[in-house]
Amino acid sequence: MTRQLAQFRQLAIVMLFACAVGSTGCQVVSPSRGRGIARADHLPFENQFVPRELDKVTASMYRIEPPDILTIDVQQNVSQAKHELQAGDIVSLNVNGAFPDEPIFGDYQVGVGGEIELGFTYGLIHVAGQTTQQATRLVEQHLASQLRSPVVSMSLRSVAGIQPISGEHIVGPDGTVTLGQYGSVQVAGLTLDEARGMIASQLSGDFVDTKVSVSVFAYNSKAIYVVTQGGGLGDALVRLPYTGNETVMDALAQINGTSYVSSSEMWIARPNRESDKPVRLPIDWEAITQNADVRTNYQLLPGDRVFIAHSKLVAFDSAIAKFTSPLERILGFTLLGTGTASRLSGNVLDNKNLGGGFAQ
């Protein structure tokens, strides 16, 4: 059975090879010419500047897009004149003219009910919802009935309930970053300086003299792609983050080089708004690695596709396997069934003969 399968596969290979030769004739076709790609030593971009390993360019001003992650640092200074006191706030209070044995001096916290406790003699005074200036007048009025011409000074020491903003913030699908109780800010399409100004403007109603800094923690919106053709068994796709300094060699280093099904034929497909004019940059991988030739070690741009073609021998072998595997299975199942039936038939005949001999 094994010999018949081997003969069948050899016959199928010969037939496929004959068909391939007959369809192509005796021409020798250049792989790059058949795909419309120029050779590495005759680049169609010689008259244009294309960034390469030794001629890199700096990316334009970065524009924020979803799902970038931003680091936002904010100096949150509460306005003494605008902030309304609430439970948990701490104020510094000093009263001239208070009783010597019960002075009013130091830090006082606004209680859960919104009152400040001035002491056993002076009692409580409700200040929640008042600014420090308004609360100062309320304290003076409250103490006027007990003291002679009290002079009250009050300042805000710390504020409770301020939600921290500093930290990492992801840009949502709608292009905004959420600042918690202070709302959301639209930052998609803005530079870092523009985003800083928008966030500071958003917080100006709650804080005074706000200092904001914005930086990119993770560049998630820009990427380059490496496509490895799989020899007829499906392509592999790897997405690599774009940081502005990657070359072809850097990209392939991140995927541990080429695979066993890959050939040395590869190129960059660069996005172009004009679909009838595709931009392809051929890559001479052997020259880059063996001779340190930087002419085709291009600097990659966001959205570039580095395409690595498969070996045609591997693809041809895969095509043969796809064609012969079903036939081999059918033939193998048939031969296995025939052999099994023959063995069973022989055993039955032998048992009958043996039984007849003992019977005699």
C-alpha positions in Angstrom: 0.0 0.0 0.0 2.8 2.4 0.9 4.5 1.8 -2.5 1.3 2.5 -4.4 0.8 5.8 -2.5 4.4 6.9 -3.3 3.9 6.0 -7.0 0.6 7.9 -7.1 2.2 11.0 -5.5 5.1 10.9 -7.9 2.7 10.7 -10.8 0.7 13.7 -9.5 3.9 15.8 -9.1 5.0 15.0 -12.7 1.6 15.9 -14.1 1.4 19.2 -12.2 5.0 20.1 -13.2 4.2 19.3 -16.8 1.1 21.5 -16.7 3.1 24.4 -15.1 5.8 24.2 -17.8 3.3 23.9 -20.6 1.4 27.0 -19.4 4.5 29.2 -19.0 6.5 28.0 -21.9 10.2 28.4 -21.9 10.3 32.0 -20.7 12.2 33.1 -17.7 10.2 35.7 -15.9 11.7 38.0 -13.4 9.7 37.9 -10.1 10.0 41.7 -9.6 9.0 42.4 -13.2 6.0 40.1 -13.0 4.8 42.0 -10.0 5.4 45.5 -11.4 8.3 46.2 -9.0 11.5 47.8 -10.0 14.9 46.2 -9.1 16.7 47.6 -6.1 19.5 49.1 -8.3 17.0 50.9 -10.6 14.6 52.5 -8.1 11.7 54.5 -9.5 12.2 57.1 -6.7 15.8 58.2 -7.4 14.6 61.7 -8.3 12.5 61.9 -5.1 13.8 62.0 -1.6 12.9 58.9 0.3 14.1 58.7 4.0 16.6 55.9 4.5 18.8 54.6 7.3 21.4 57.3 7.0 19.0 60.0 5.8 16.2 60.0 8.3 13.7 62.7 8.8 11.9 64.0 11.8 8.1 63.3 11.9 5.8 66.2 11.7 4.1 67.6 14.8 2.3 64.7 16.4 -1.5 64.7 16.3 -3.4 62.9 19.0 -5.8 60.1 17.9 -7.7 57.3 19.6 -6.5 55.1 21.4 -3.4 57.1 22.4 -2.7 57.2 26.1 -1.8 60.7 27.4 0.1 61.6 30.6 -1.6 64.7 32.1 -0.1 66.6 35.1 -2.2 69.4 36.6 -1.5 71.8 39.4 -4.9 72.2 40.9 -5.0 75.6 42.8 -8.5 76.4 44.3 -9.6 80.0 44.1 -10.0 81.5 47.6 -12.6 83.9 46.3 -14.7 81.4 44.3 -14.5 78.2 46.2 -17.6 77.4 48.3 -16.8 75.7 51.6 -18.0 72.1 52.0 -17.7 69.3 54.5 -14.1 68.2 55.0 -12.5 71.5 54.0 -9.9 72.9 56.4 -9.7 76.6 57.1 -7.2 78.7 59.1 -9.0 80.9 61.5 -7.6 83.7 63.7 -9.8 85.9 65.9 -8.4 89.0 67.8 -10.4 89.9 70.9 -11.3 86.4 71.9 -11.4 85.3 75.5 -7.8 84.8 76.8 -8.6 81.4 78.3 -10.4 80.2 75.1 -8.6 81.7 72.1 -9.7 81.1 68.5 -6.6 80.3 66.5 -5.5 77.5 64.2 -6.9 75.1 61.7 -10.6 74.2 61.8 -12.3 71.6 59.7 -15.8 72.0 58.3 -17.9 69.2 59.8 -20.3 66.8 58.1 -23.2 69.1 58.7 -21.3 72.1 57.2 -20.5 73.8 60.6 -17.3 74.9 62.2 -17.0 74.4 65.9 -15.4 77.4 67.5 -15.3 76.1 71.0 -17.6 75.3 74.0 -18.2 79.0 74.7 -18.7 80.2 71.1 -20.7 77.3 69.7 -21.1 76.2 66.0 -21.5 78.3 62.9 -22.8 77.0 59.6 -20.4 78.0 56.7 -21.1 75.3 54.0 -21.8 76.9 50.6 -20.1 80.1 51.6 -16.8 81.5 50.3 -14.1 82.3 52.8 -15.0 86.0 52.6 -18.6 85.3 53.3 -17.7 82.8 56.0 -15.5 85.5 57.7 -18.4 87.9 57.9 -20.6 85.2 59.3 -18.1 84.4 62.1 -17.8 88.1 62.9 -21.5 88.5 63.2 -21.8 85.3 65.3 -19.0 86.5 67.7 -20.2 90.1 68.0 -22.8 89.0 70.5 -20.2 87.6 72.8 -17.1 89.6 72.1 -16.3 93.3 71.9 -15.2 94.2 68.3 -13.8 90.9 67.2 -11.5 90.9 64.2 -11.7 87.7 62.2 -9.3 86.5 59.5 -9.9 83.2 57.6 -8.0 81.5 54.8 -8.5 78.2 53.0 -5.9 75.6 53.9 -7.0 72.4 52.1 -10.0 71.4 50.1 -11.8 68.0 50.4 -13.5 66.3 47.4 -11.0 67.4 44.8 -10.6 64.6 42.3 -7.0 64.1 41.2 -6.5 64.5 37.5 -2.8 63.8 37.1 -2.0 60.4 35.6 -2.6 58.4 32.4 -5.7 59.0 30.4 -6.7 57.1 27.3 -8.2 58.9 24.3 -11.7 57.4 23.8 -13.3 56.4 20.5 -15.0 59.8 20.4 -11.6 61.6 20.6 -12.0 62.9 24.1 -10.2 62.4 27.4 -12.3 62.2 30.6 -11.3 64.4 33.5 -13.8 62.9 35.9 -16.1 65.3 37.6 -14.6 68.2 35.6 -16.0 66.9 32.3 -14.4 65.7 29.0 -12.1 67.5 26.6 -12.0 66.9 22.8 -8.3 66.3 21.9 -8.4 64.2 18.7 -6.5 65.9 15.9 -4.7 68.3 18.3 -1.0 68.7 19.0 0.2 68.3 22.5 0.4 72.1 23.0 -3.1 72.5 21.7 -4.4 69.8 24.0 -2.7 71.4 26.9 -4.5 74.7 26.2 -7.9 72.9 25.9 -7.5 71.1 29.2 -6.4 74.3 31.0 -9.4 76.1 29.6 -11.7 73.3 30.7 -10.4 73.5 34.3 -10.3 77.3 34.5 -13.8 77.4 36.0 -12.8 75.2 38.9 -9.2 76.2 39.6 -7.1 79.3 39.4 -3.8 79.7 37.7 -3.9 76.1 36.5 -0.6 74.6 35.2 -1.1 71.7 32.8 1.5 69.5 31.0 0.6 66.8 28.5 2.8 64.1 27.0 2.2 60.9 25.1 2.5 57.8 27.3 1.7 55.2 24.6 1.6 55.9 20.8 -1.3 53.5 20.0 -2.8 55.2 17.0 0.2 55.0 14.7 1.5 51.6 13.5 3.4 49.8 10.8 2.5 46.3 9.5 4.6 43.4 8.5 2.9 40.8 6.2 4.6 37.5 5.7 3.2 35.4 2.9 2.7 31.9 4.1 3.4 29.7 1.1 -0.2 29.1 0.2 -1.2 28.3 3.9 -2.3 31.8 4.9 -0.4 35.1 5.5 0.9 36.2 8.9 0.3 39.8 10.0 2.1 41.6 12.7 1.2 45.1 13.9 4.2 47.2 15.3 3.8 50.5 17.1 5.3 53.5 15.3 7.7 55.6 17.2 9.2 57.6 14.3 12.6 56.0 13.9 12.0 52.5 12.5 13.7 51.2 9.4 13.0 48.0 7.4 15.7 46.2 9.4 14.2 47.4 12.7 10.7 46.1 11.7 12.0 42.7 10.7 14.2 42.5 13.9 11.0 42.8 16.0 9.5 39.7 14.3 12.8 37.8 14.6 13.6 38.0 10.9 12.1 36.0 8.0 10.5 32.6 8.3 11.5 29.3 6.5 8.8 29.9 3.9 10.0 33.4 3.0 12.1 34.4 0.1 14.4 37.4 -0.3 11.8 39.2 -2.4 10.1 42.0 -0.3 8.9 45.5 -0.7 7.1 48.4 1.2 3.6 49.2 0.1 3.0 52.8 1.2 -0.6 54.2 1.5 -1.6 56.6 -1.2 -4.8 58.5 -1.7 -4.6 57.8 -5.4 -5.5 54.2 -5.7 -4.5 54.0 -9.3 -0.9 55.0 -8.4 0.3 52.5 -5.8 3.6 53.4 -4.1 6.0 50.4 -3.8 9.5 50.6 -2.5 11.5 47.4 -3.4 13.8 46.0 -0.7 17.1 44.3 -1.3 17.3 42.3 1.9 20.6 40.6 1.0 22.3 43.9 0.3 21.0 45.4 3.5 22.2 42.5 5.7 25.2 41.2 3.9 26.7 44.5 2.5 25.2 47.1 4.8 23.7 48.8 1.8 21.4 51.5 3.1 19.7 52.4 -0.2 16.7 50.2 0.4 16.7 50.2 4.2 14.0 52.8 4.2 12.7 54.7 7.2 9.1 53.5 7.7 6.1 55.8 8.0 2.8 55.3 9.7 0.6 52.8 7.8 3.5 51.2 5.8 3.1 47.6 4.9 6.3 45.6 4.7 5.4 42.6 2.5 7.6 39.5 2.5 6.9 37.2 -0.4 7.1 33.4 0.1 9.4 31.0 -1.6 7.8 29.7 -4.8 9.2 26.2 -4.2 7.4 26.1 -0.8 4.2 27.5 -2.4 4.5 24.8 -5.2 5.0 22.1 -2.6 2.0 23.3 -0.6 -0.2 23.4 -3.8 0.8 19.8 -4.5 0.0 18.8 -1.0 -3.4 20.4 -1.2 -4.1 18.5 -4.4 -2.8 15.1 -3.5 -3.7 14.9 0.2 -7.4 14.3 -0.4 -6.7 11.7 -3.1 -4.1 10.0 -0.9 -6.7 9.8 1.9 -9.3 8.3 -0.4 -6.8 5.8 -1.9 -5.4 4.9 1.5 -8.9 4.3 3.0 -9.8 2.1 0.0 -6.6 0.1 0.2 -7.0 -0.3 4.0 -10.6 -1.5 3.6 -9.6 -3.9 0.9 -6.7 -5.3 2.9 -8.8 -5.7 6.0 -11.6 -7.5 4.1 -9.0 -9.8 2.6 -7.5 -10.7 6.0 -10.9 -11.3 7.6 -12.0 -13.5 4.7 -8.8 -15.6 5.0 -9.2 -16.1 8.7 -12.7 -17.3 8.3 -11.7 -19.8 5.7 -8.9 -21.1 7.9 -11.2 -21.5 10.9 -13.6 -23.4 8.8 -10.9 -25.7 7.6 -9.6 -26.2 11.1 -13.0 -26.9 12.4 -13.7 -29.5 9.8 -10.4 -31.3 10.5 -11.2 -31.6 14.2 -14.7 -32.8 13.5 -13.3 -35.7 11.5 
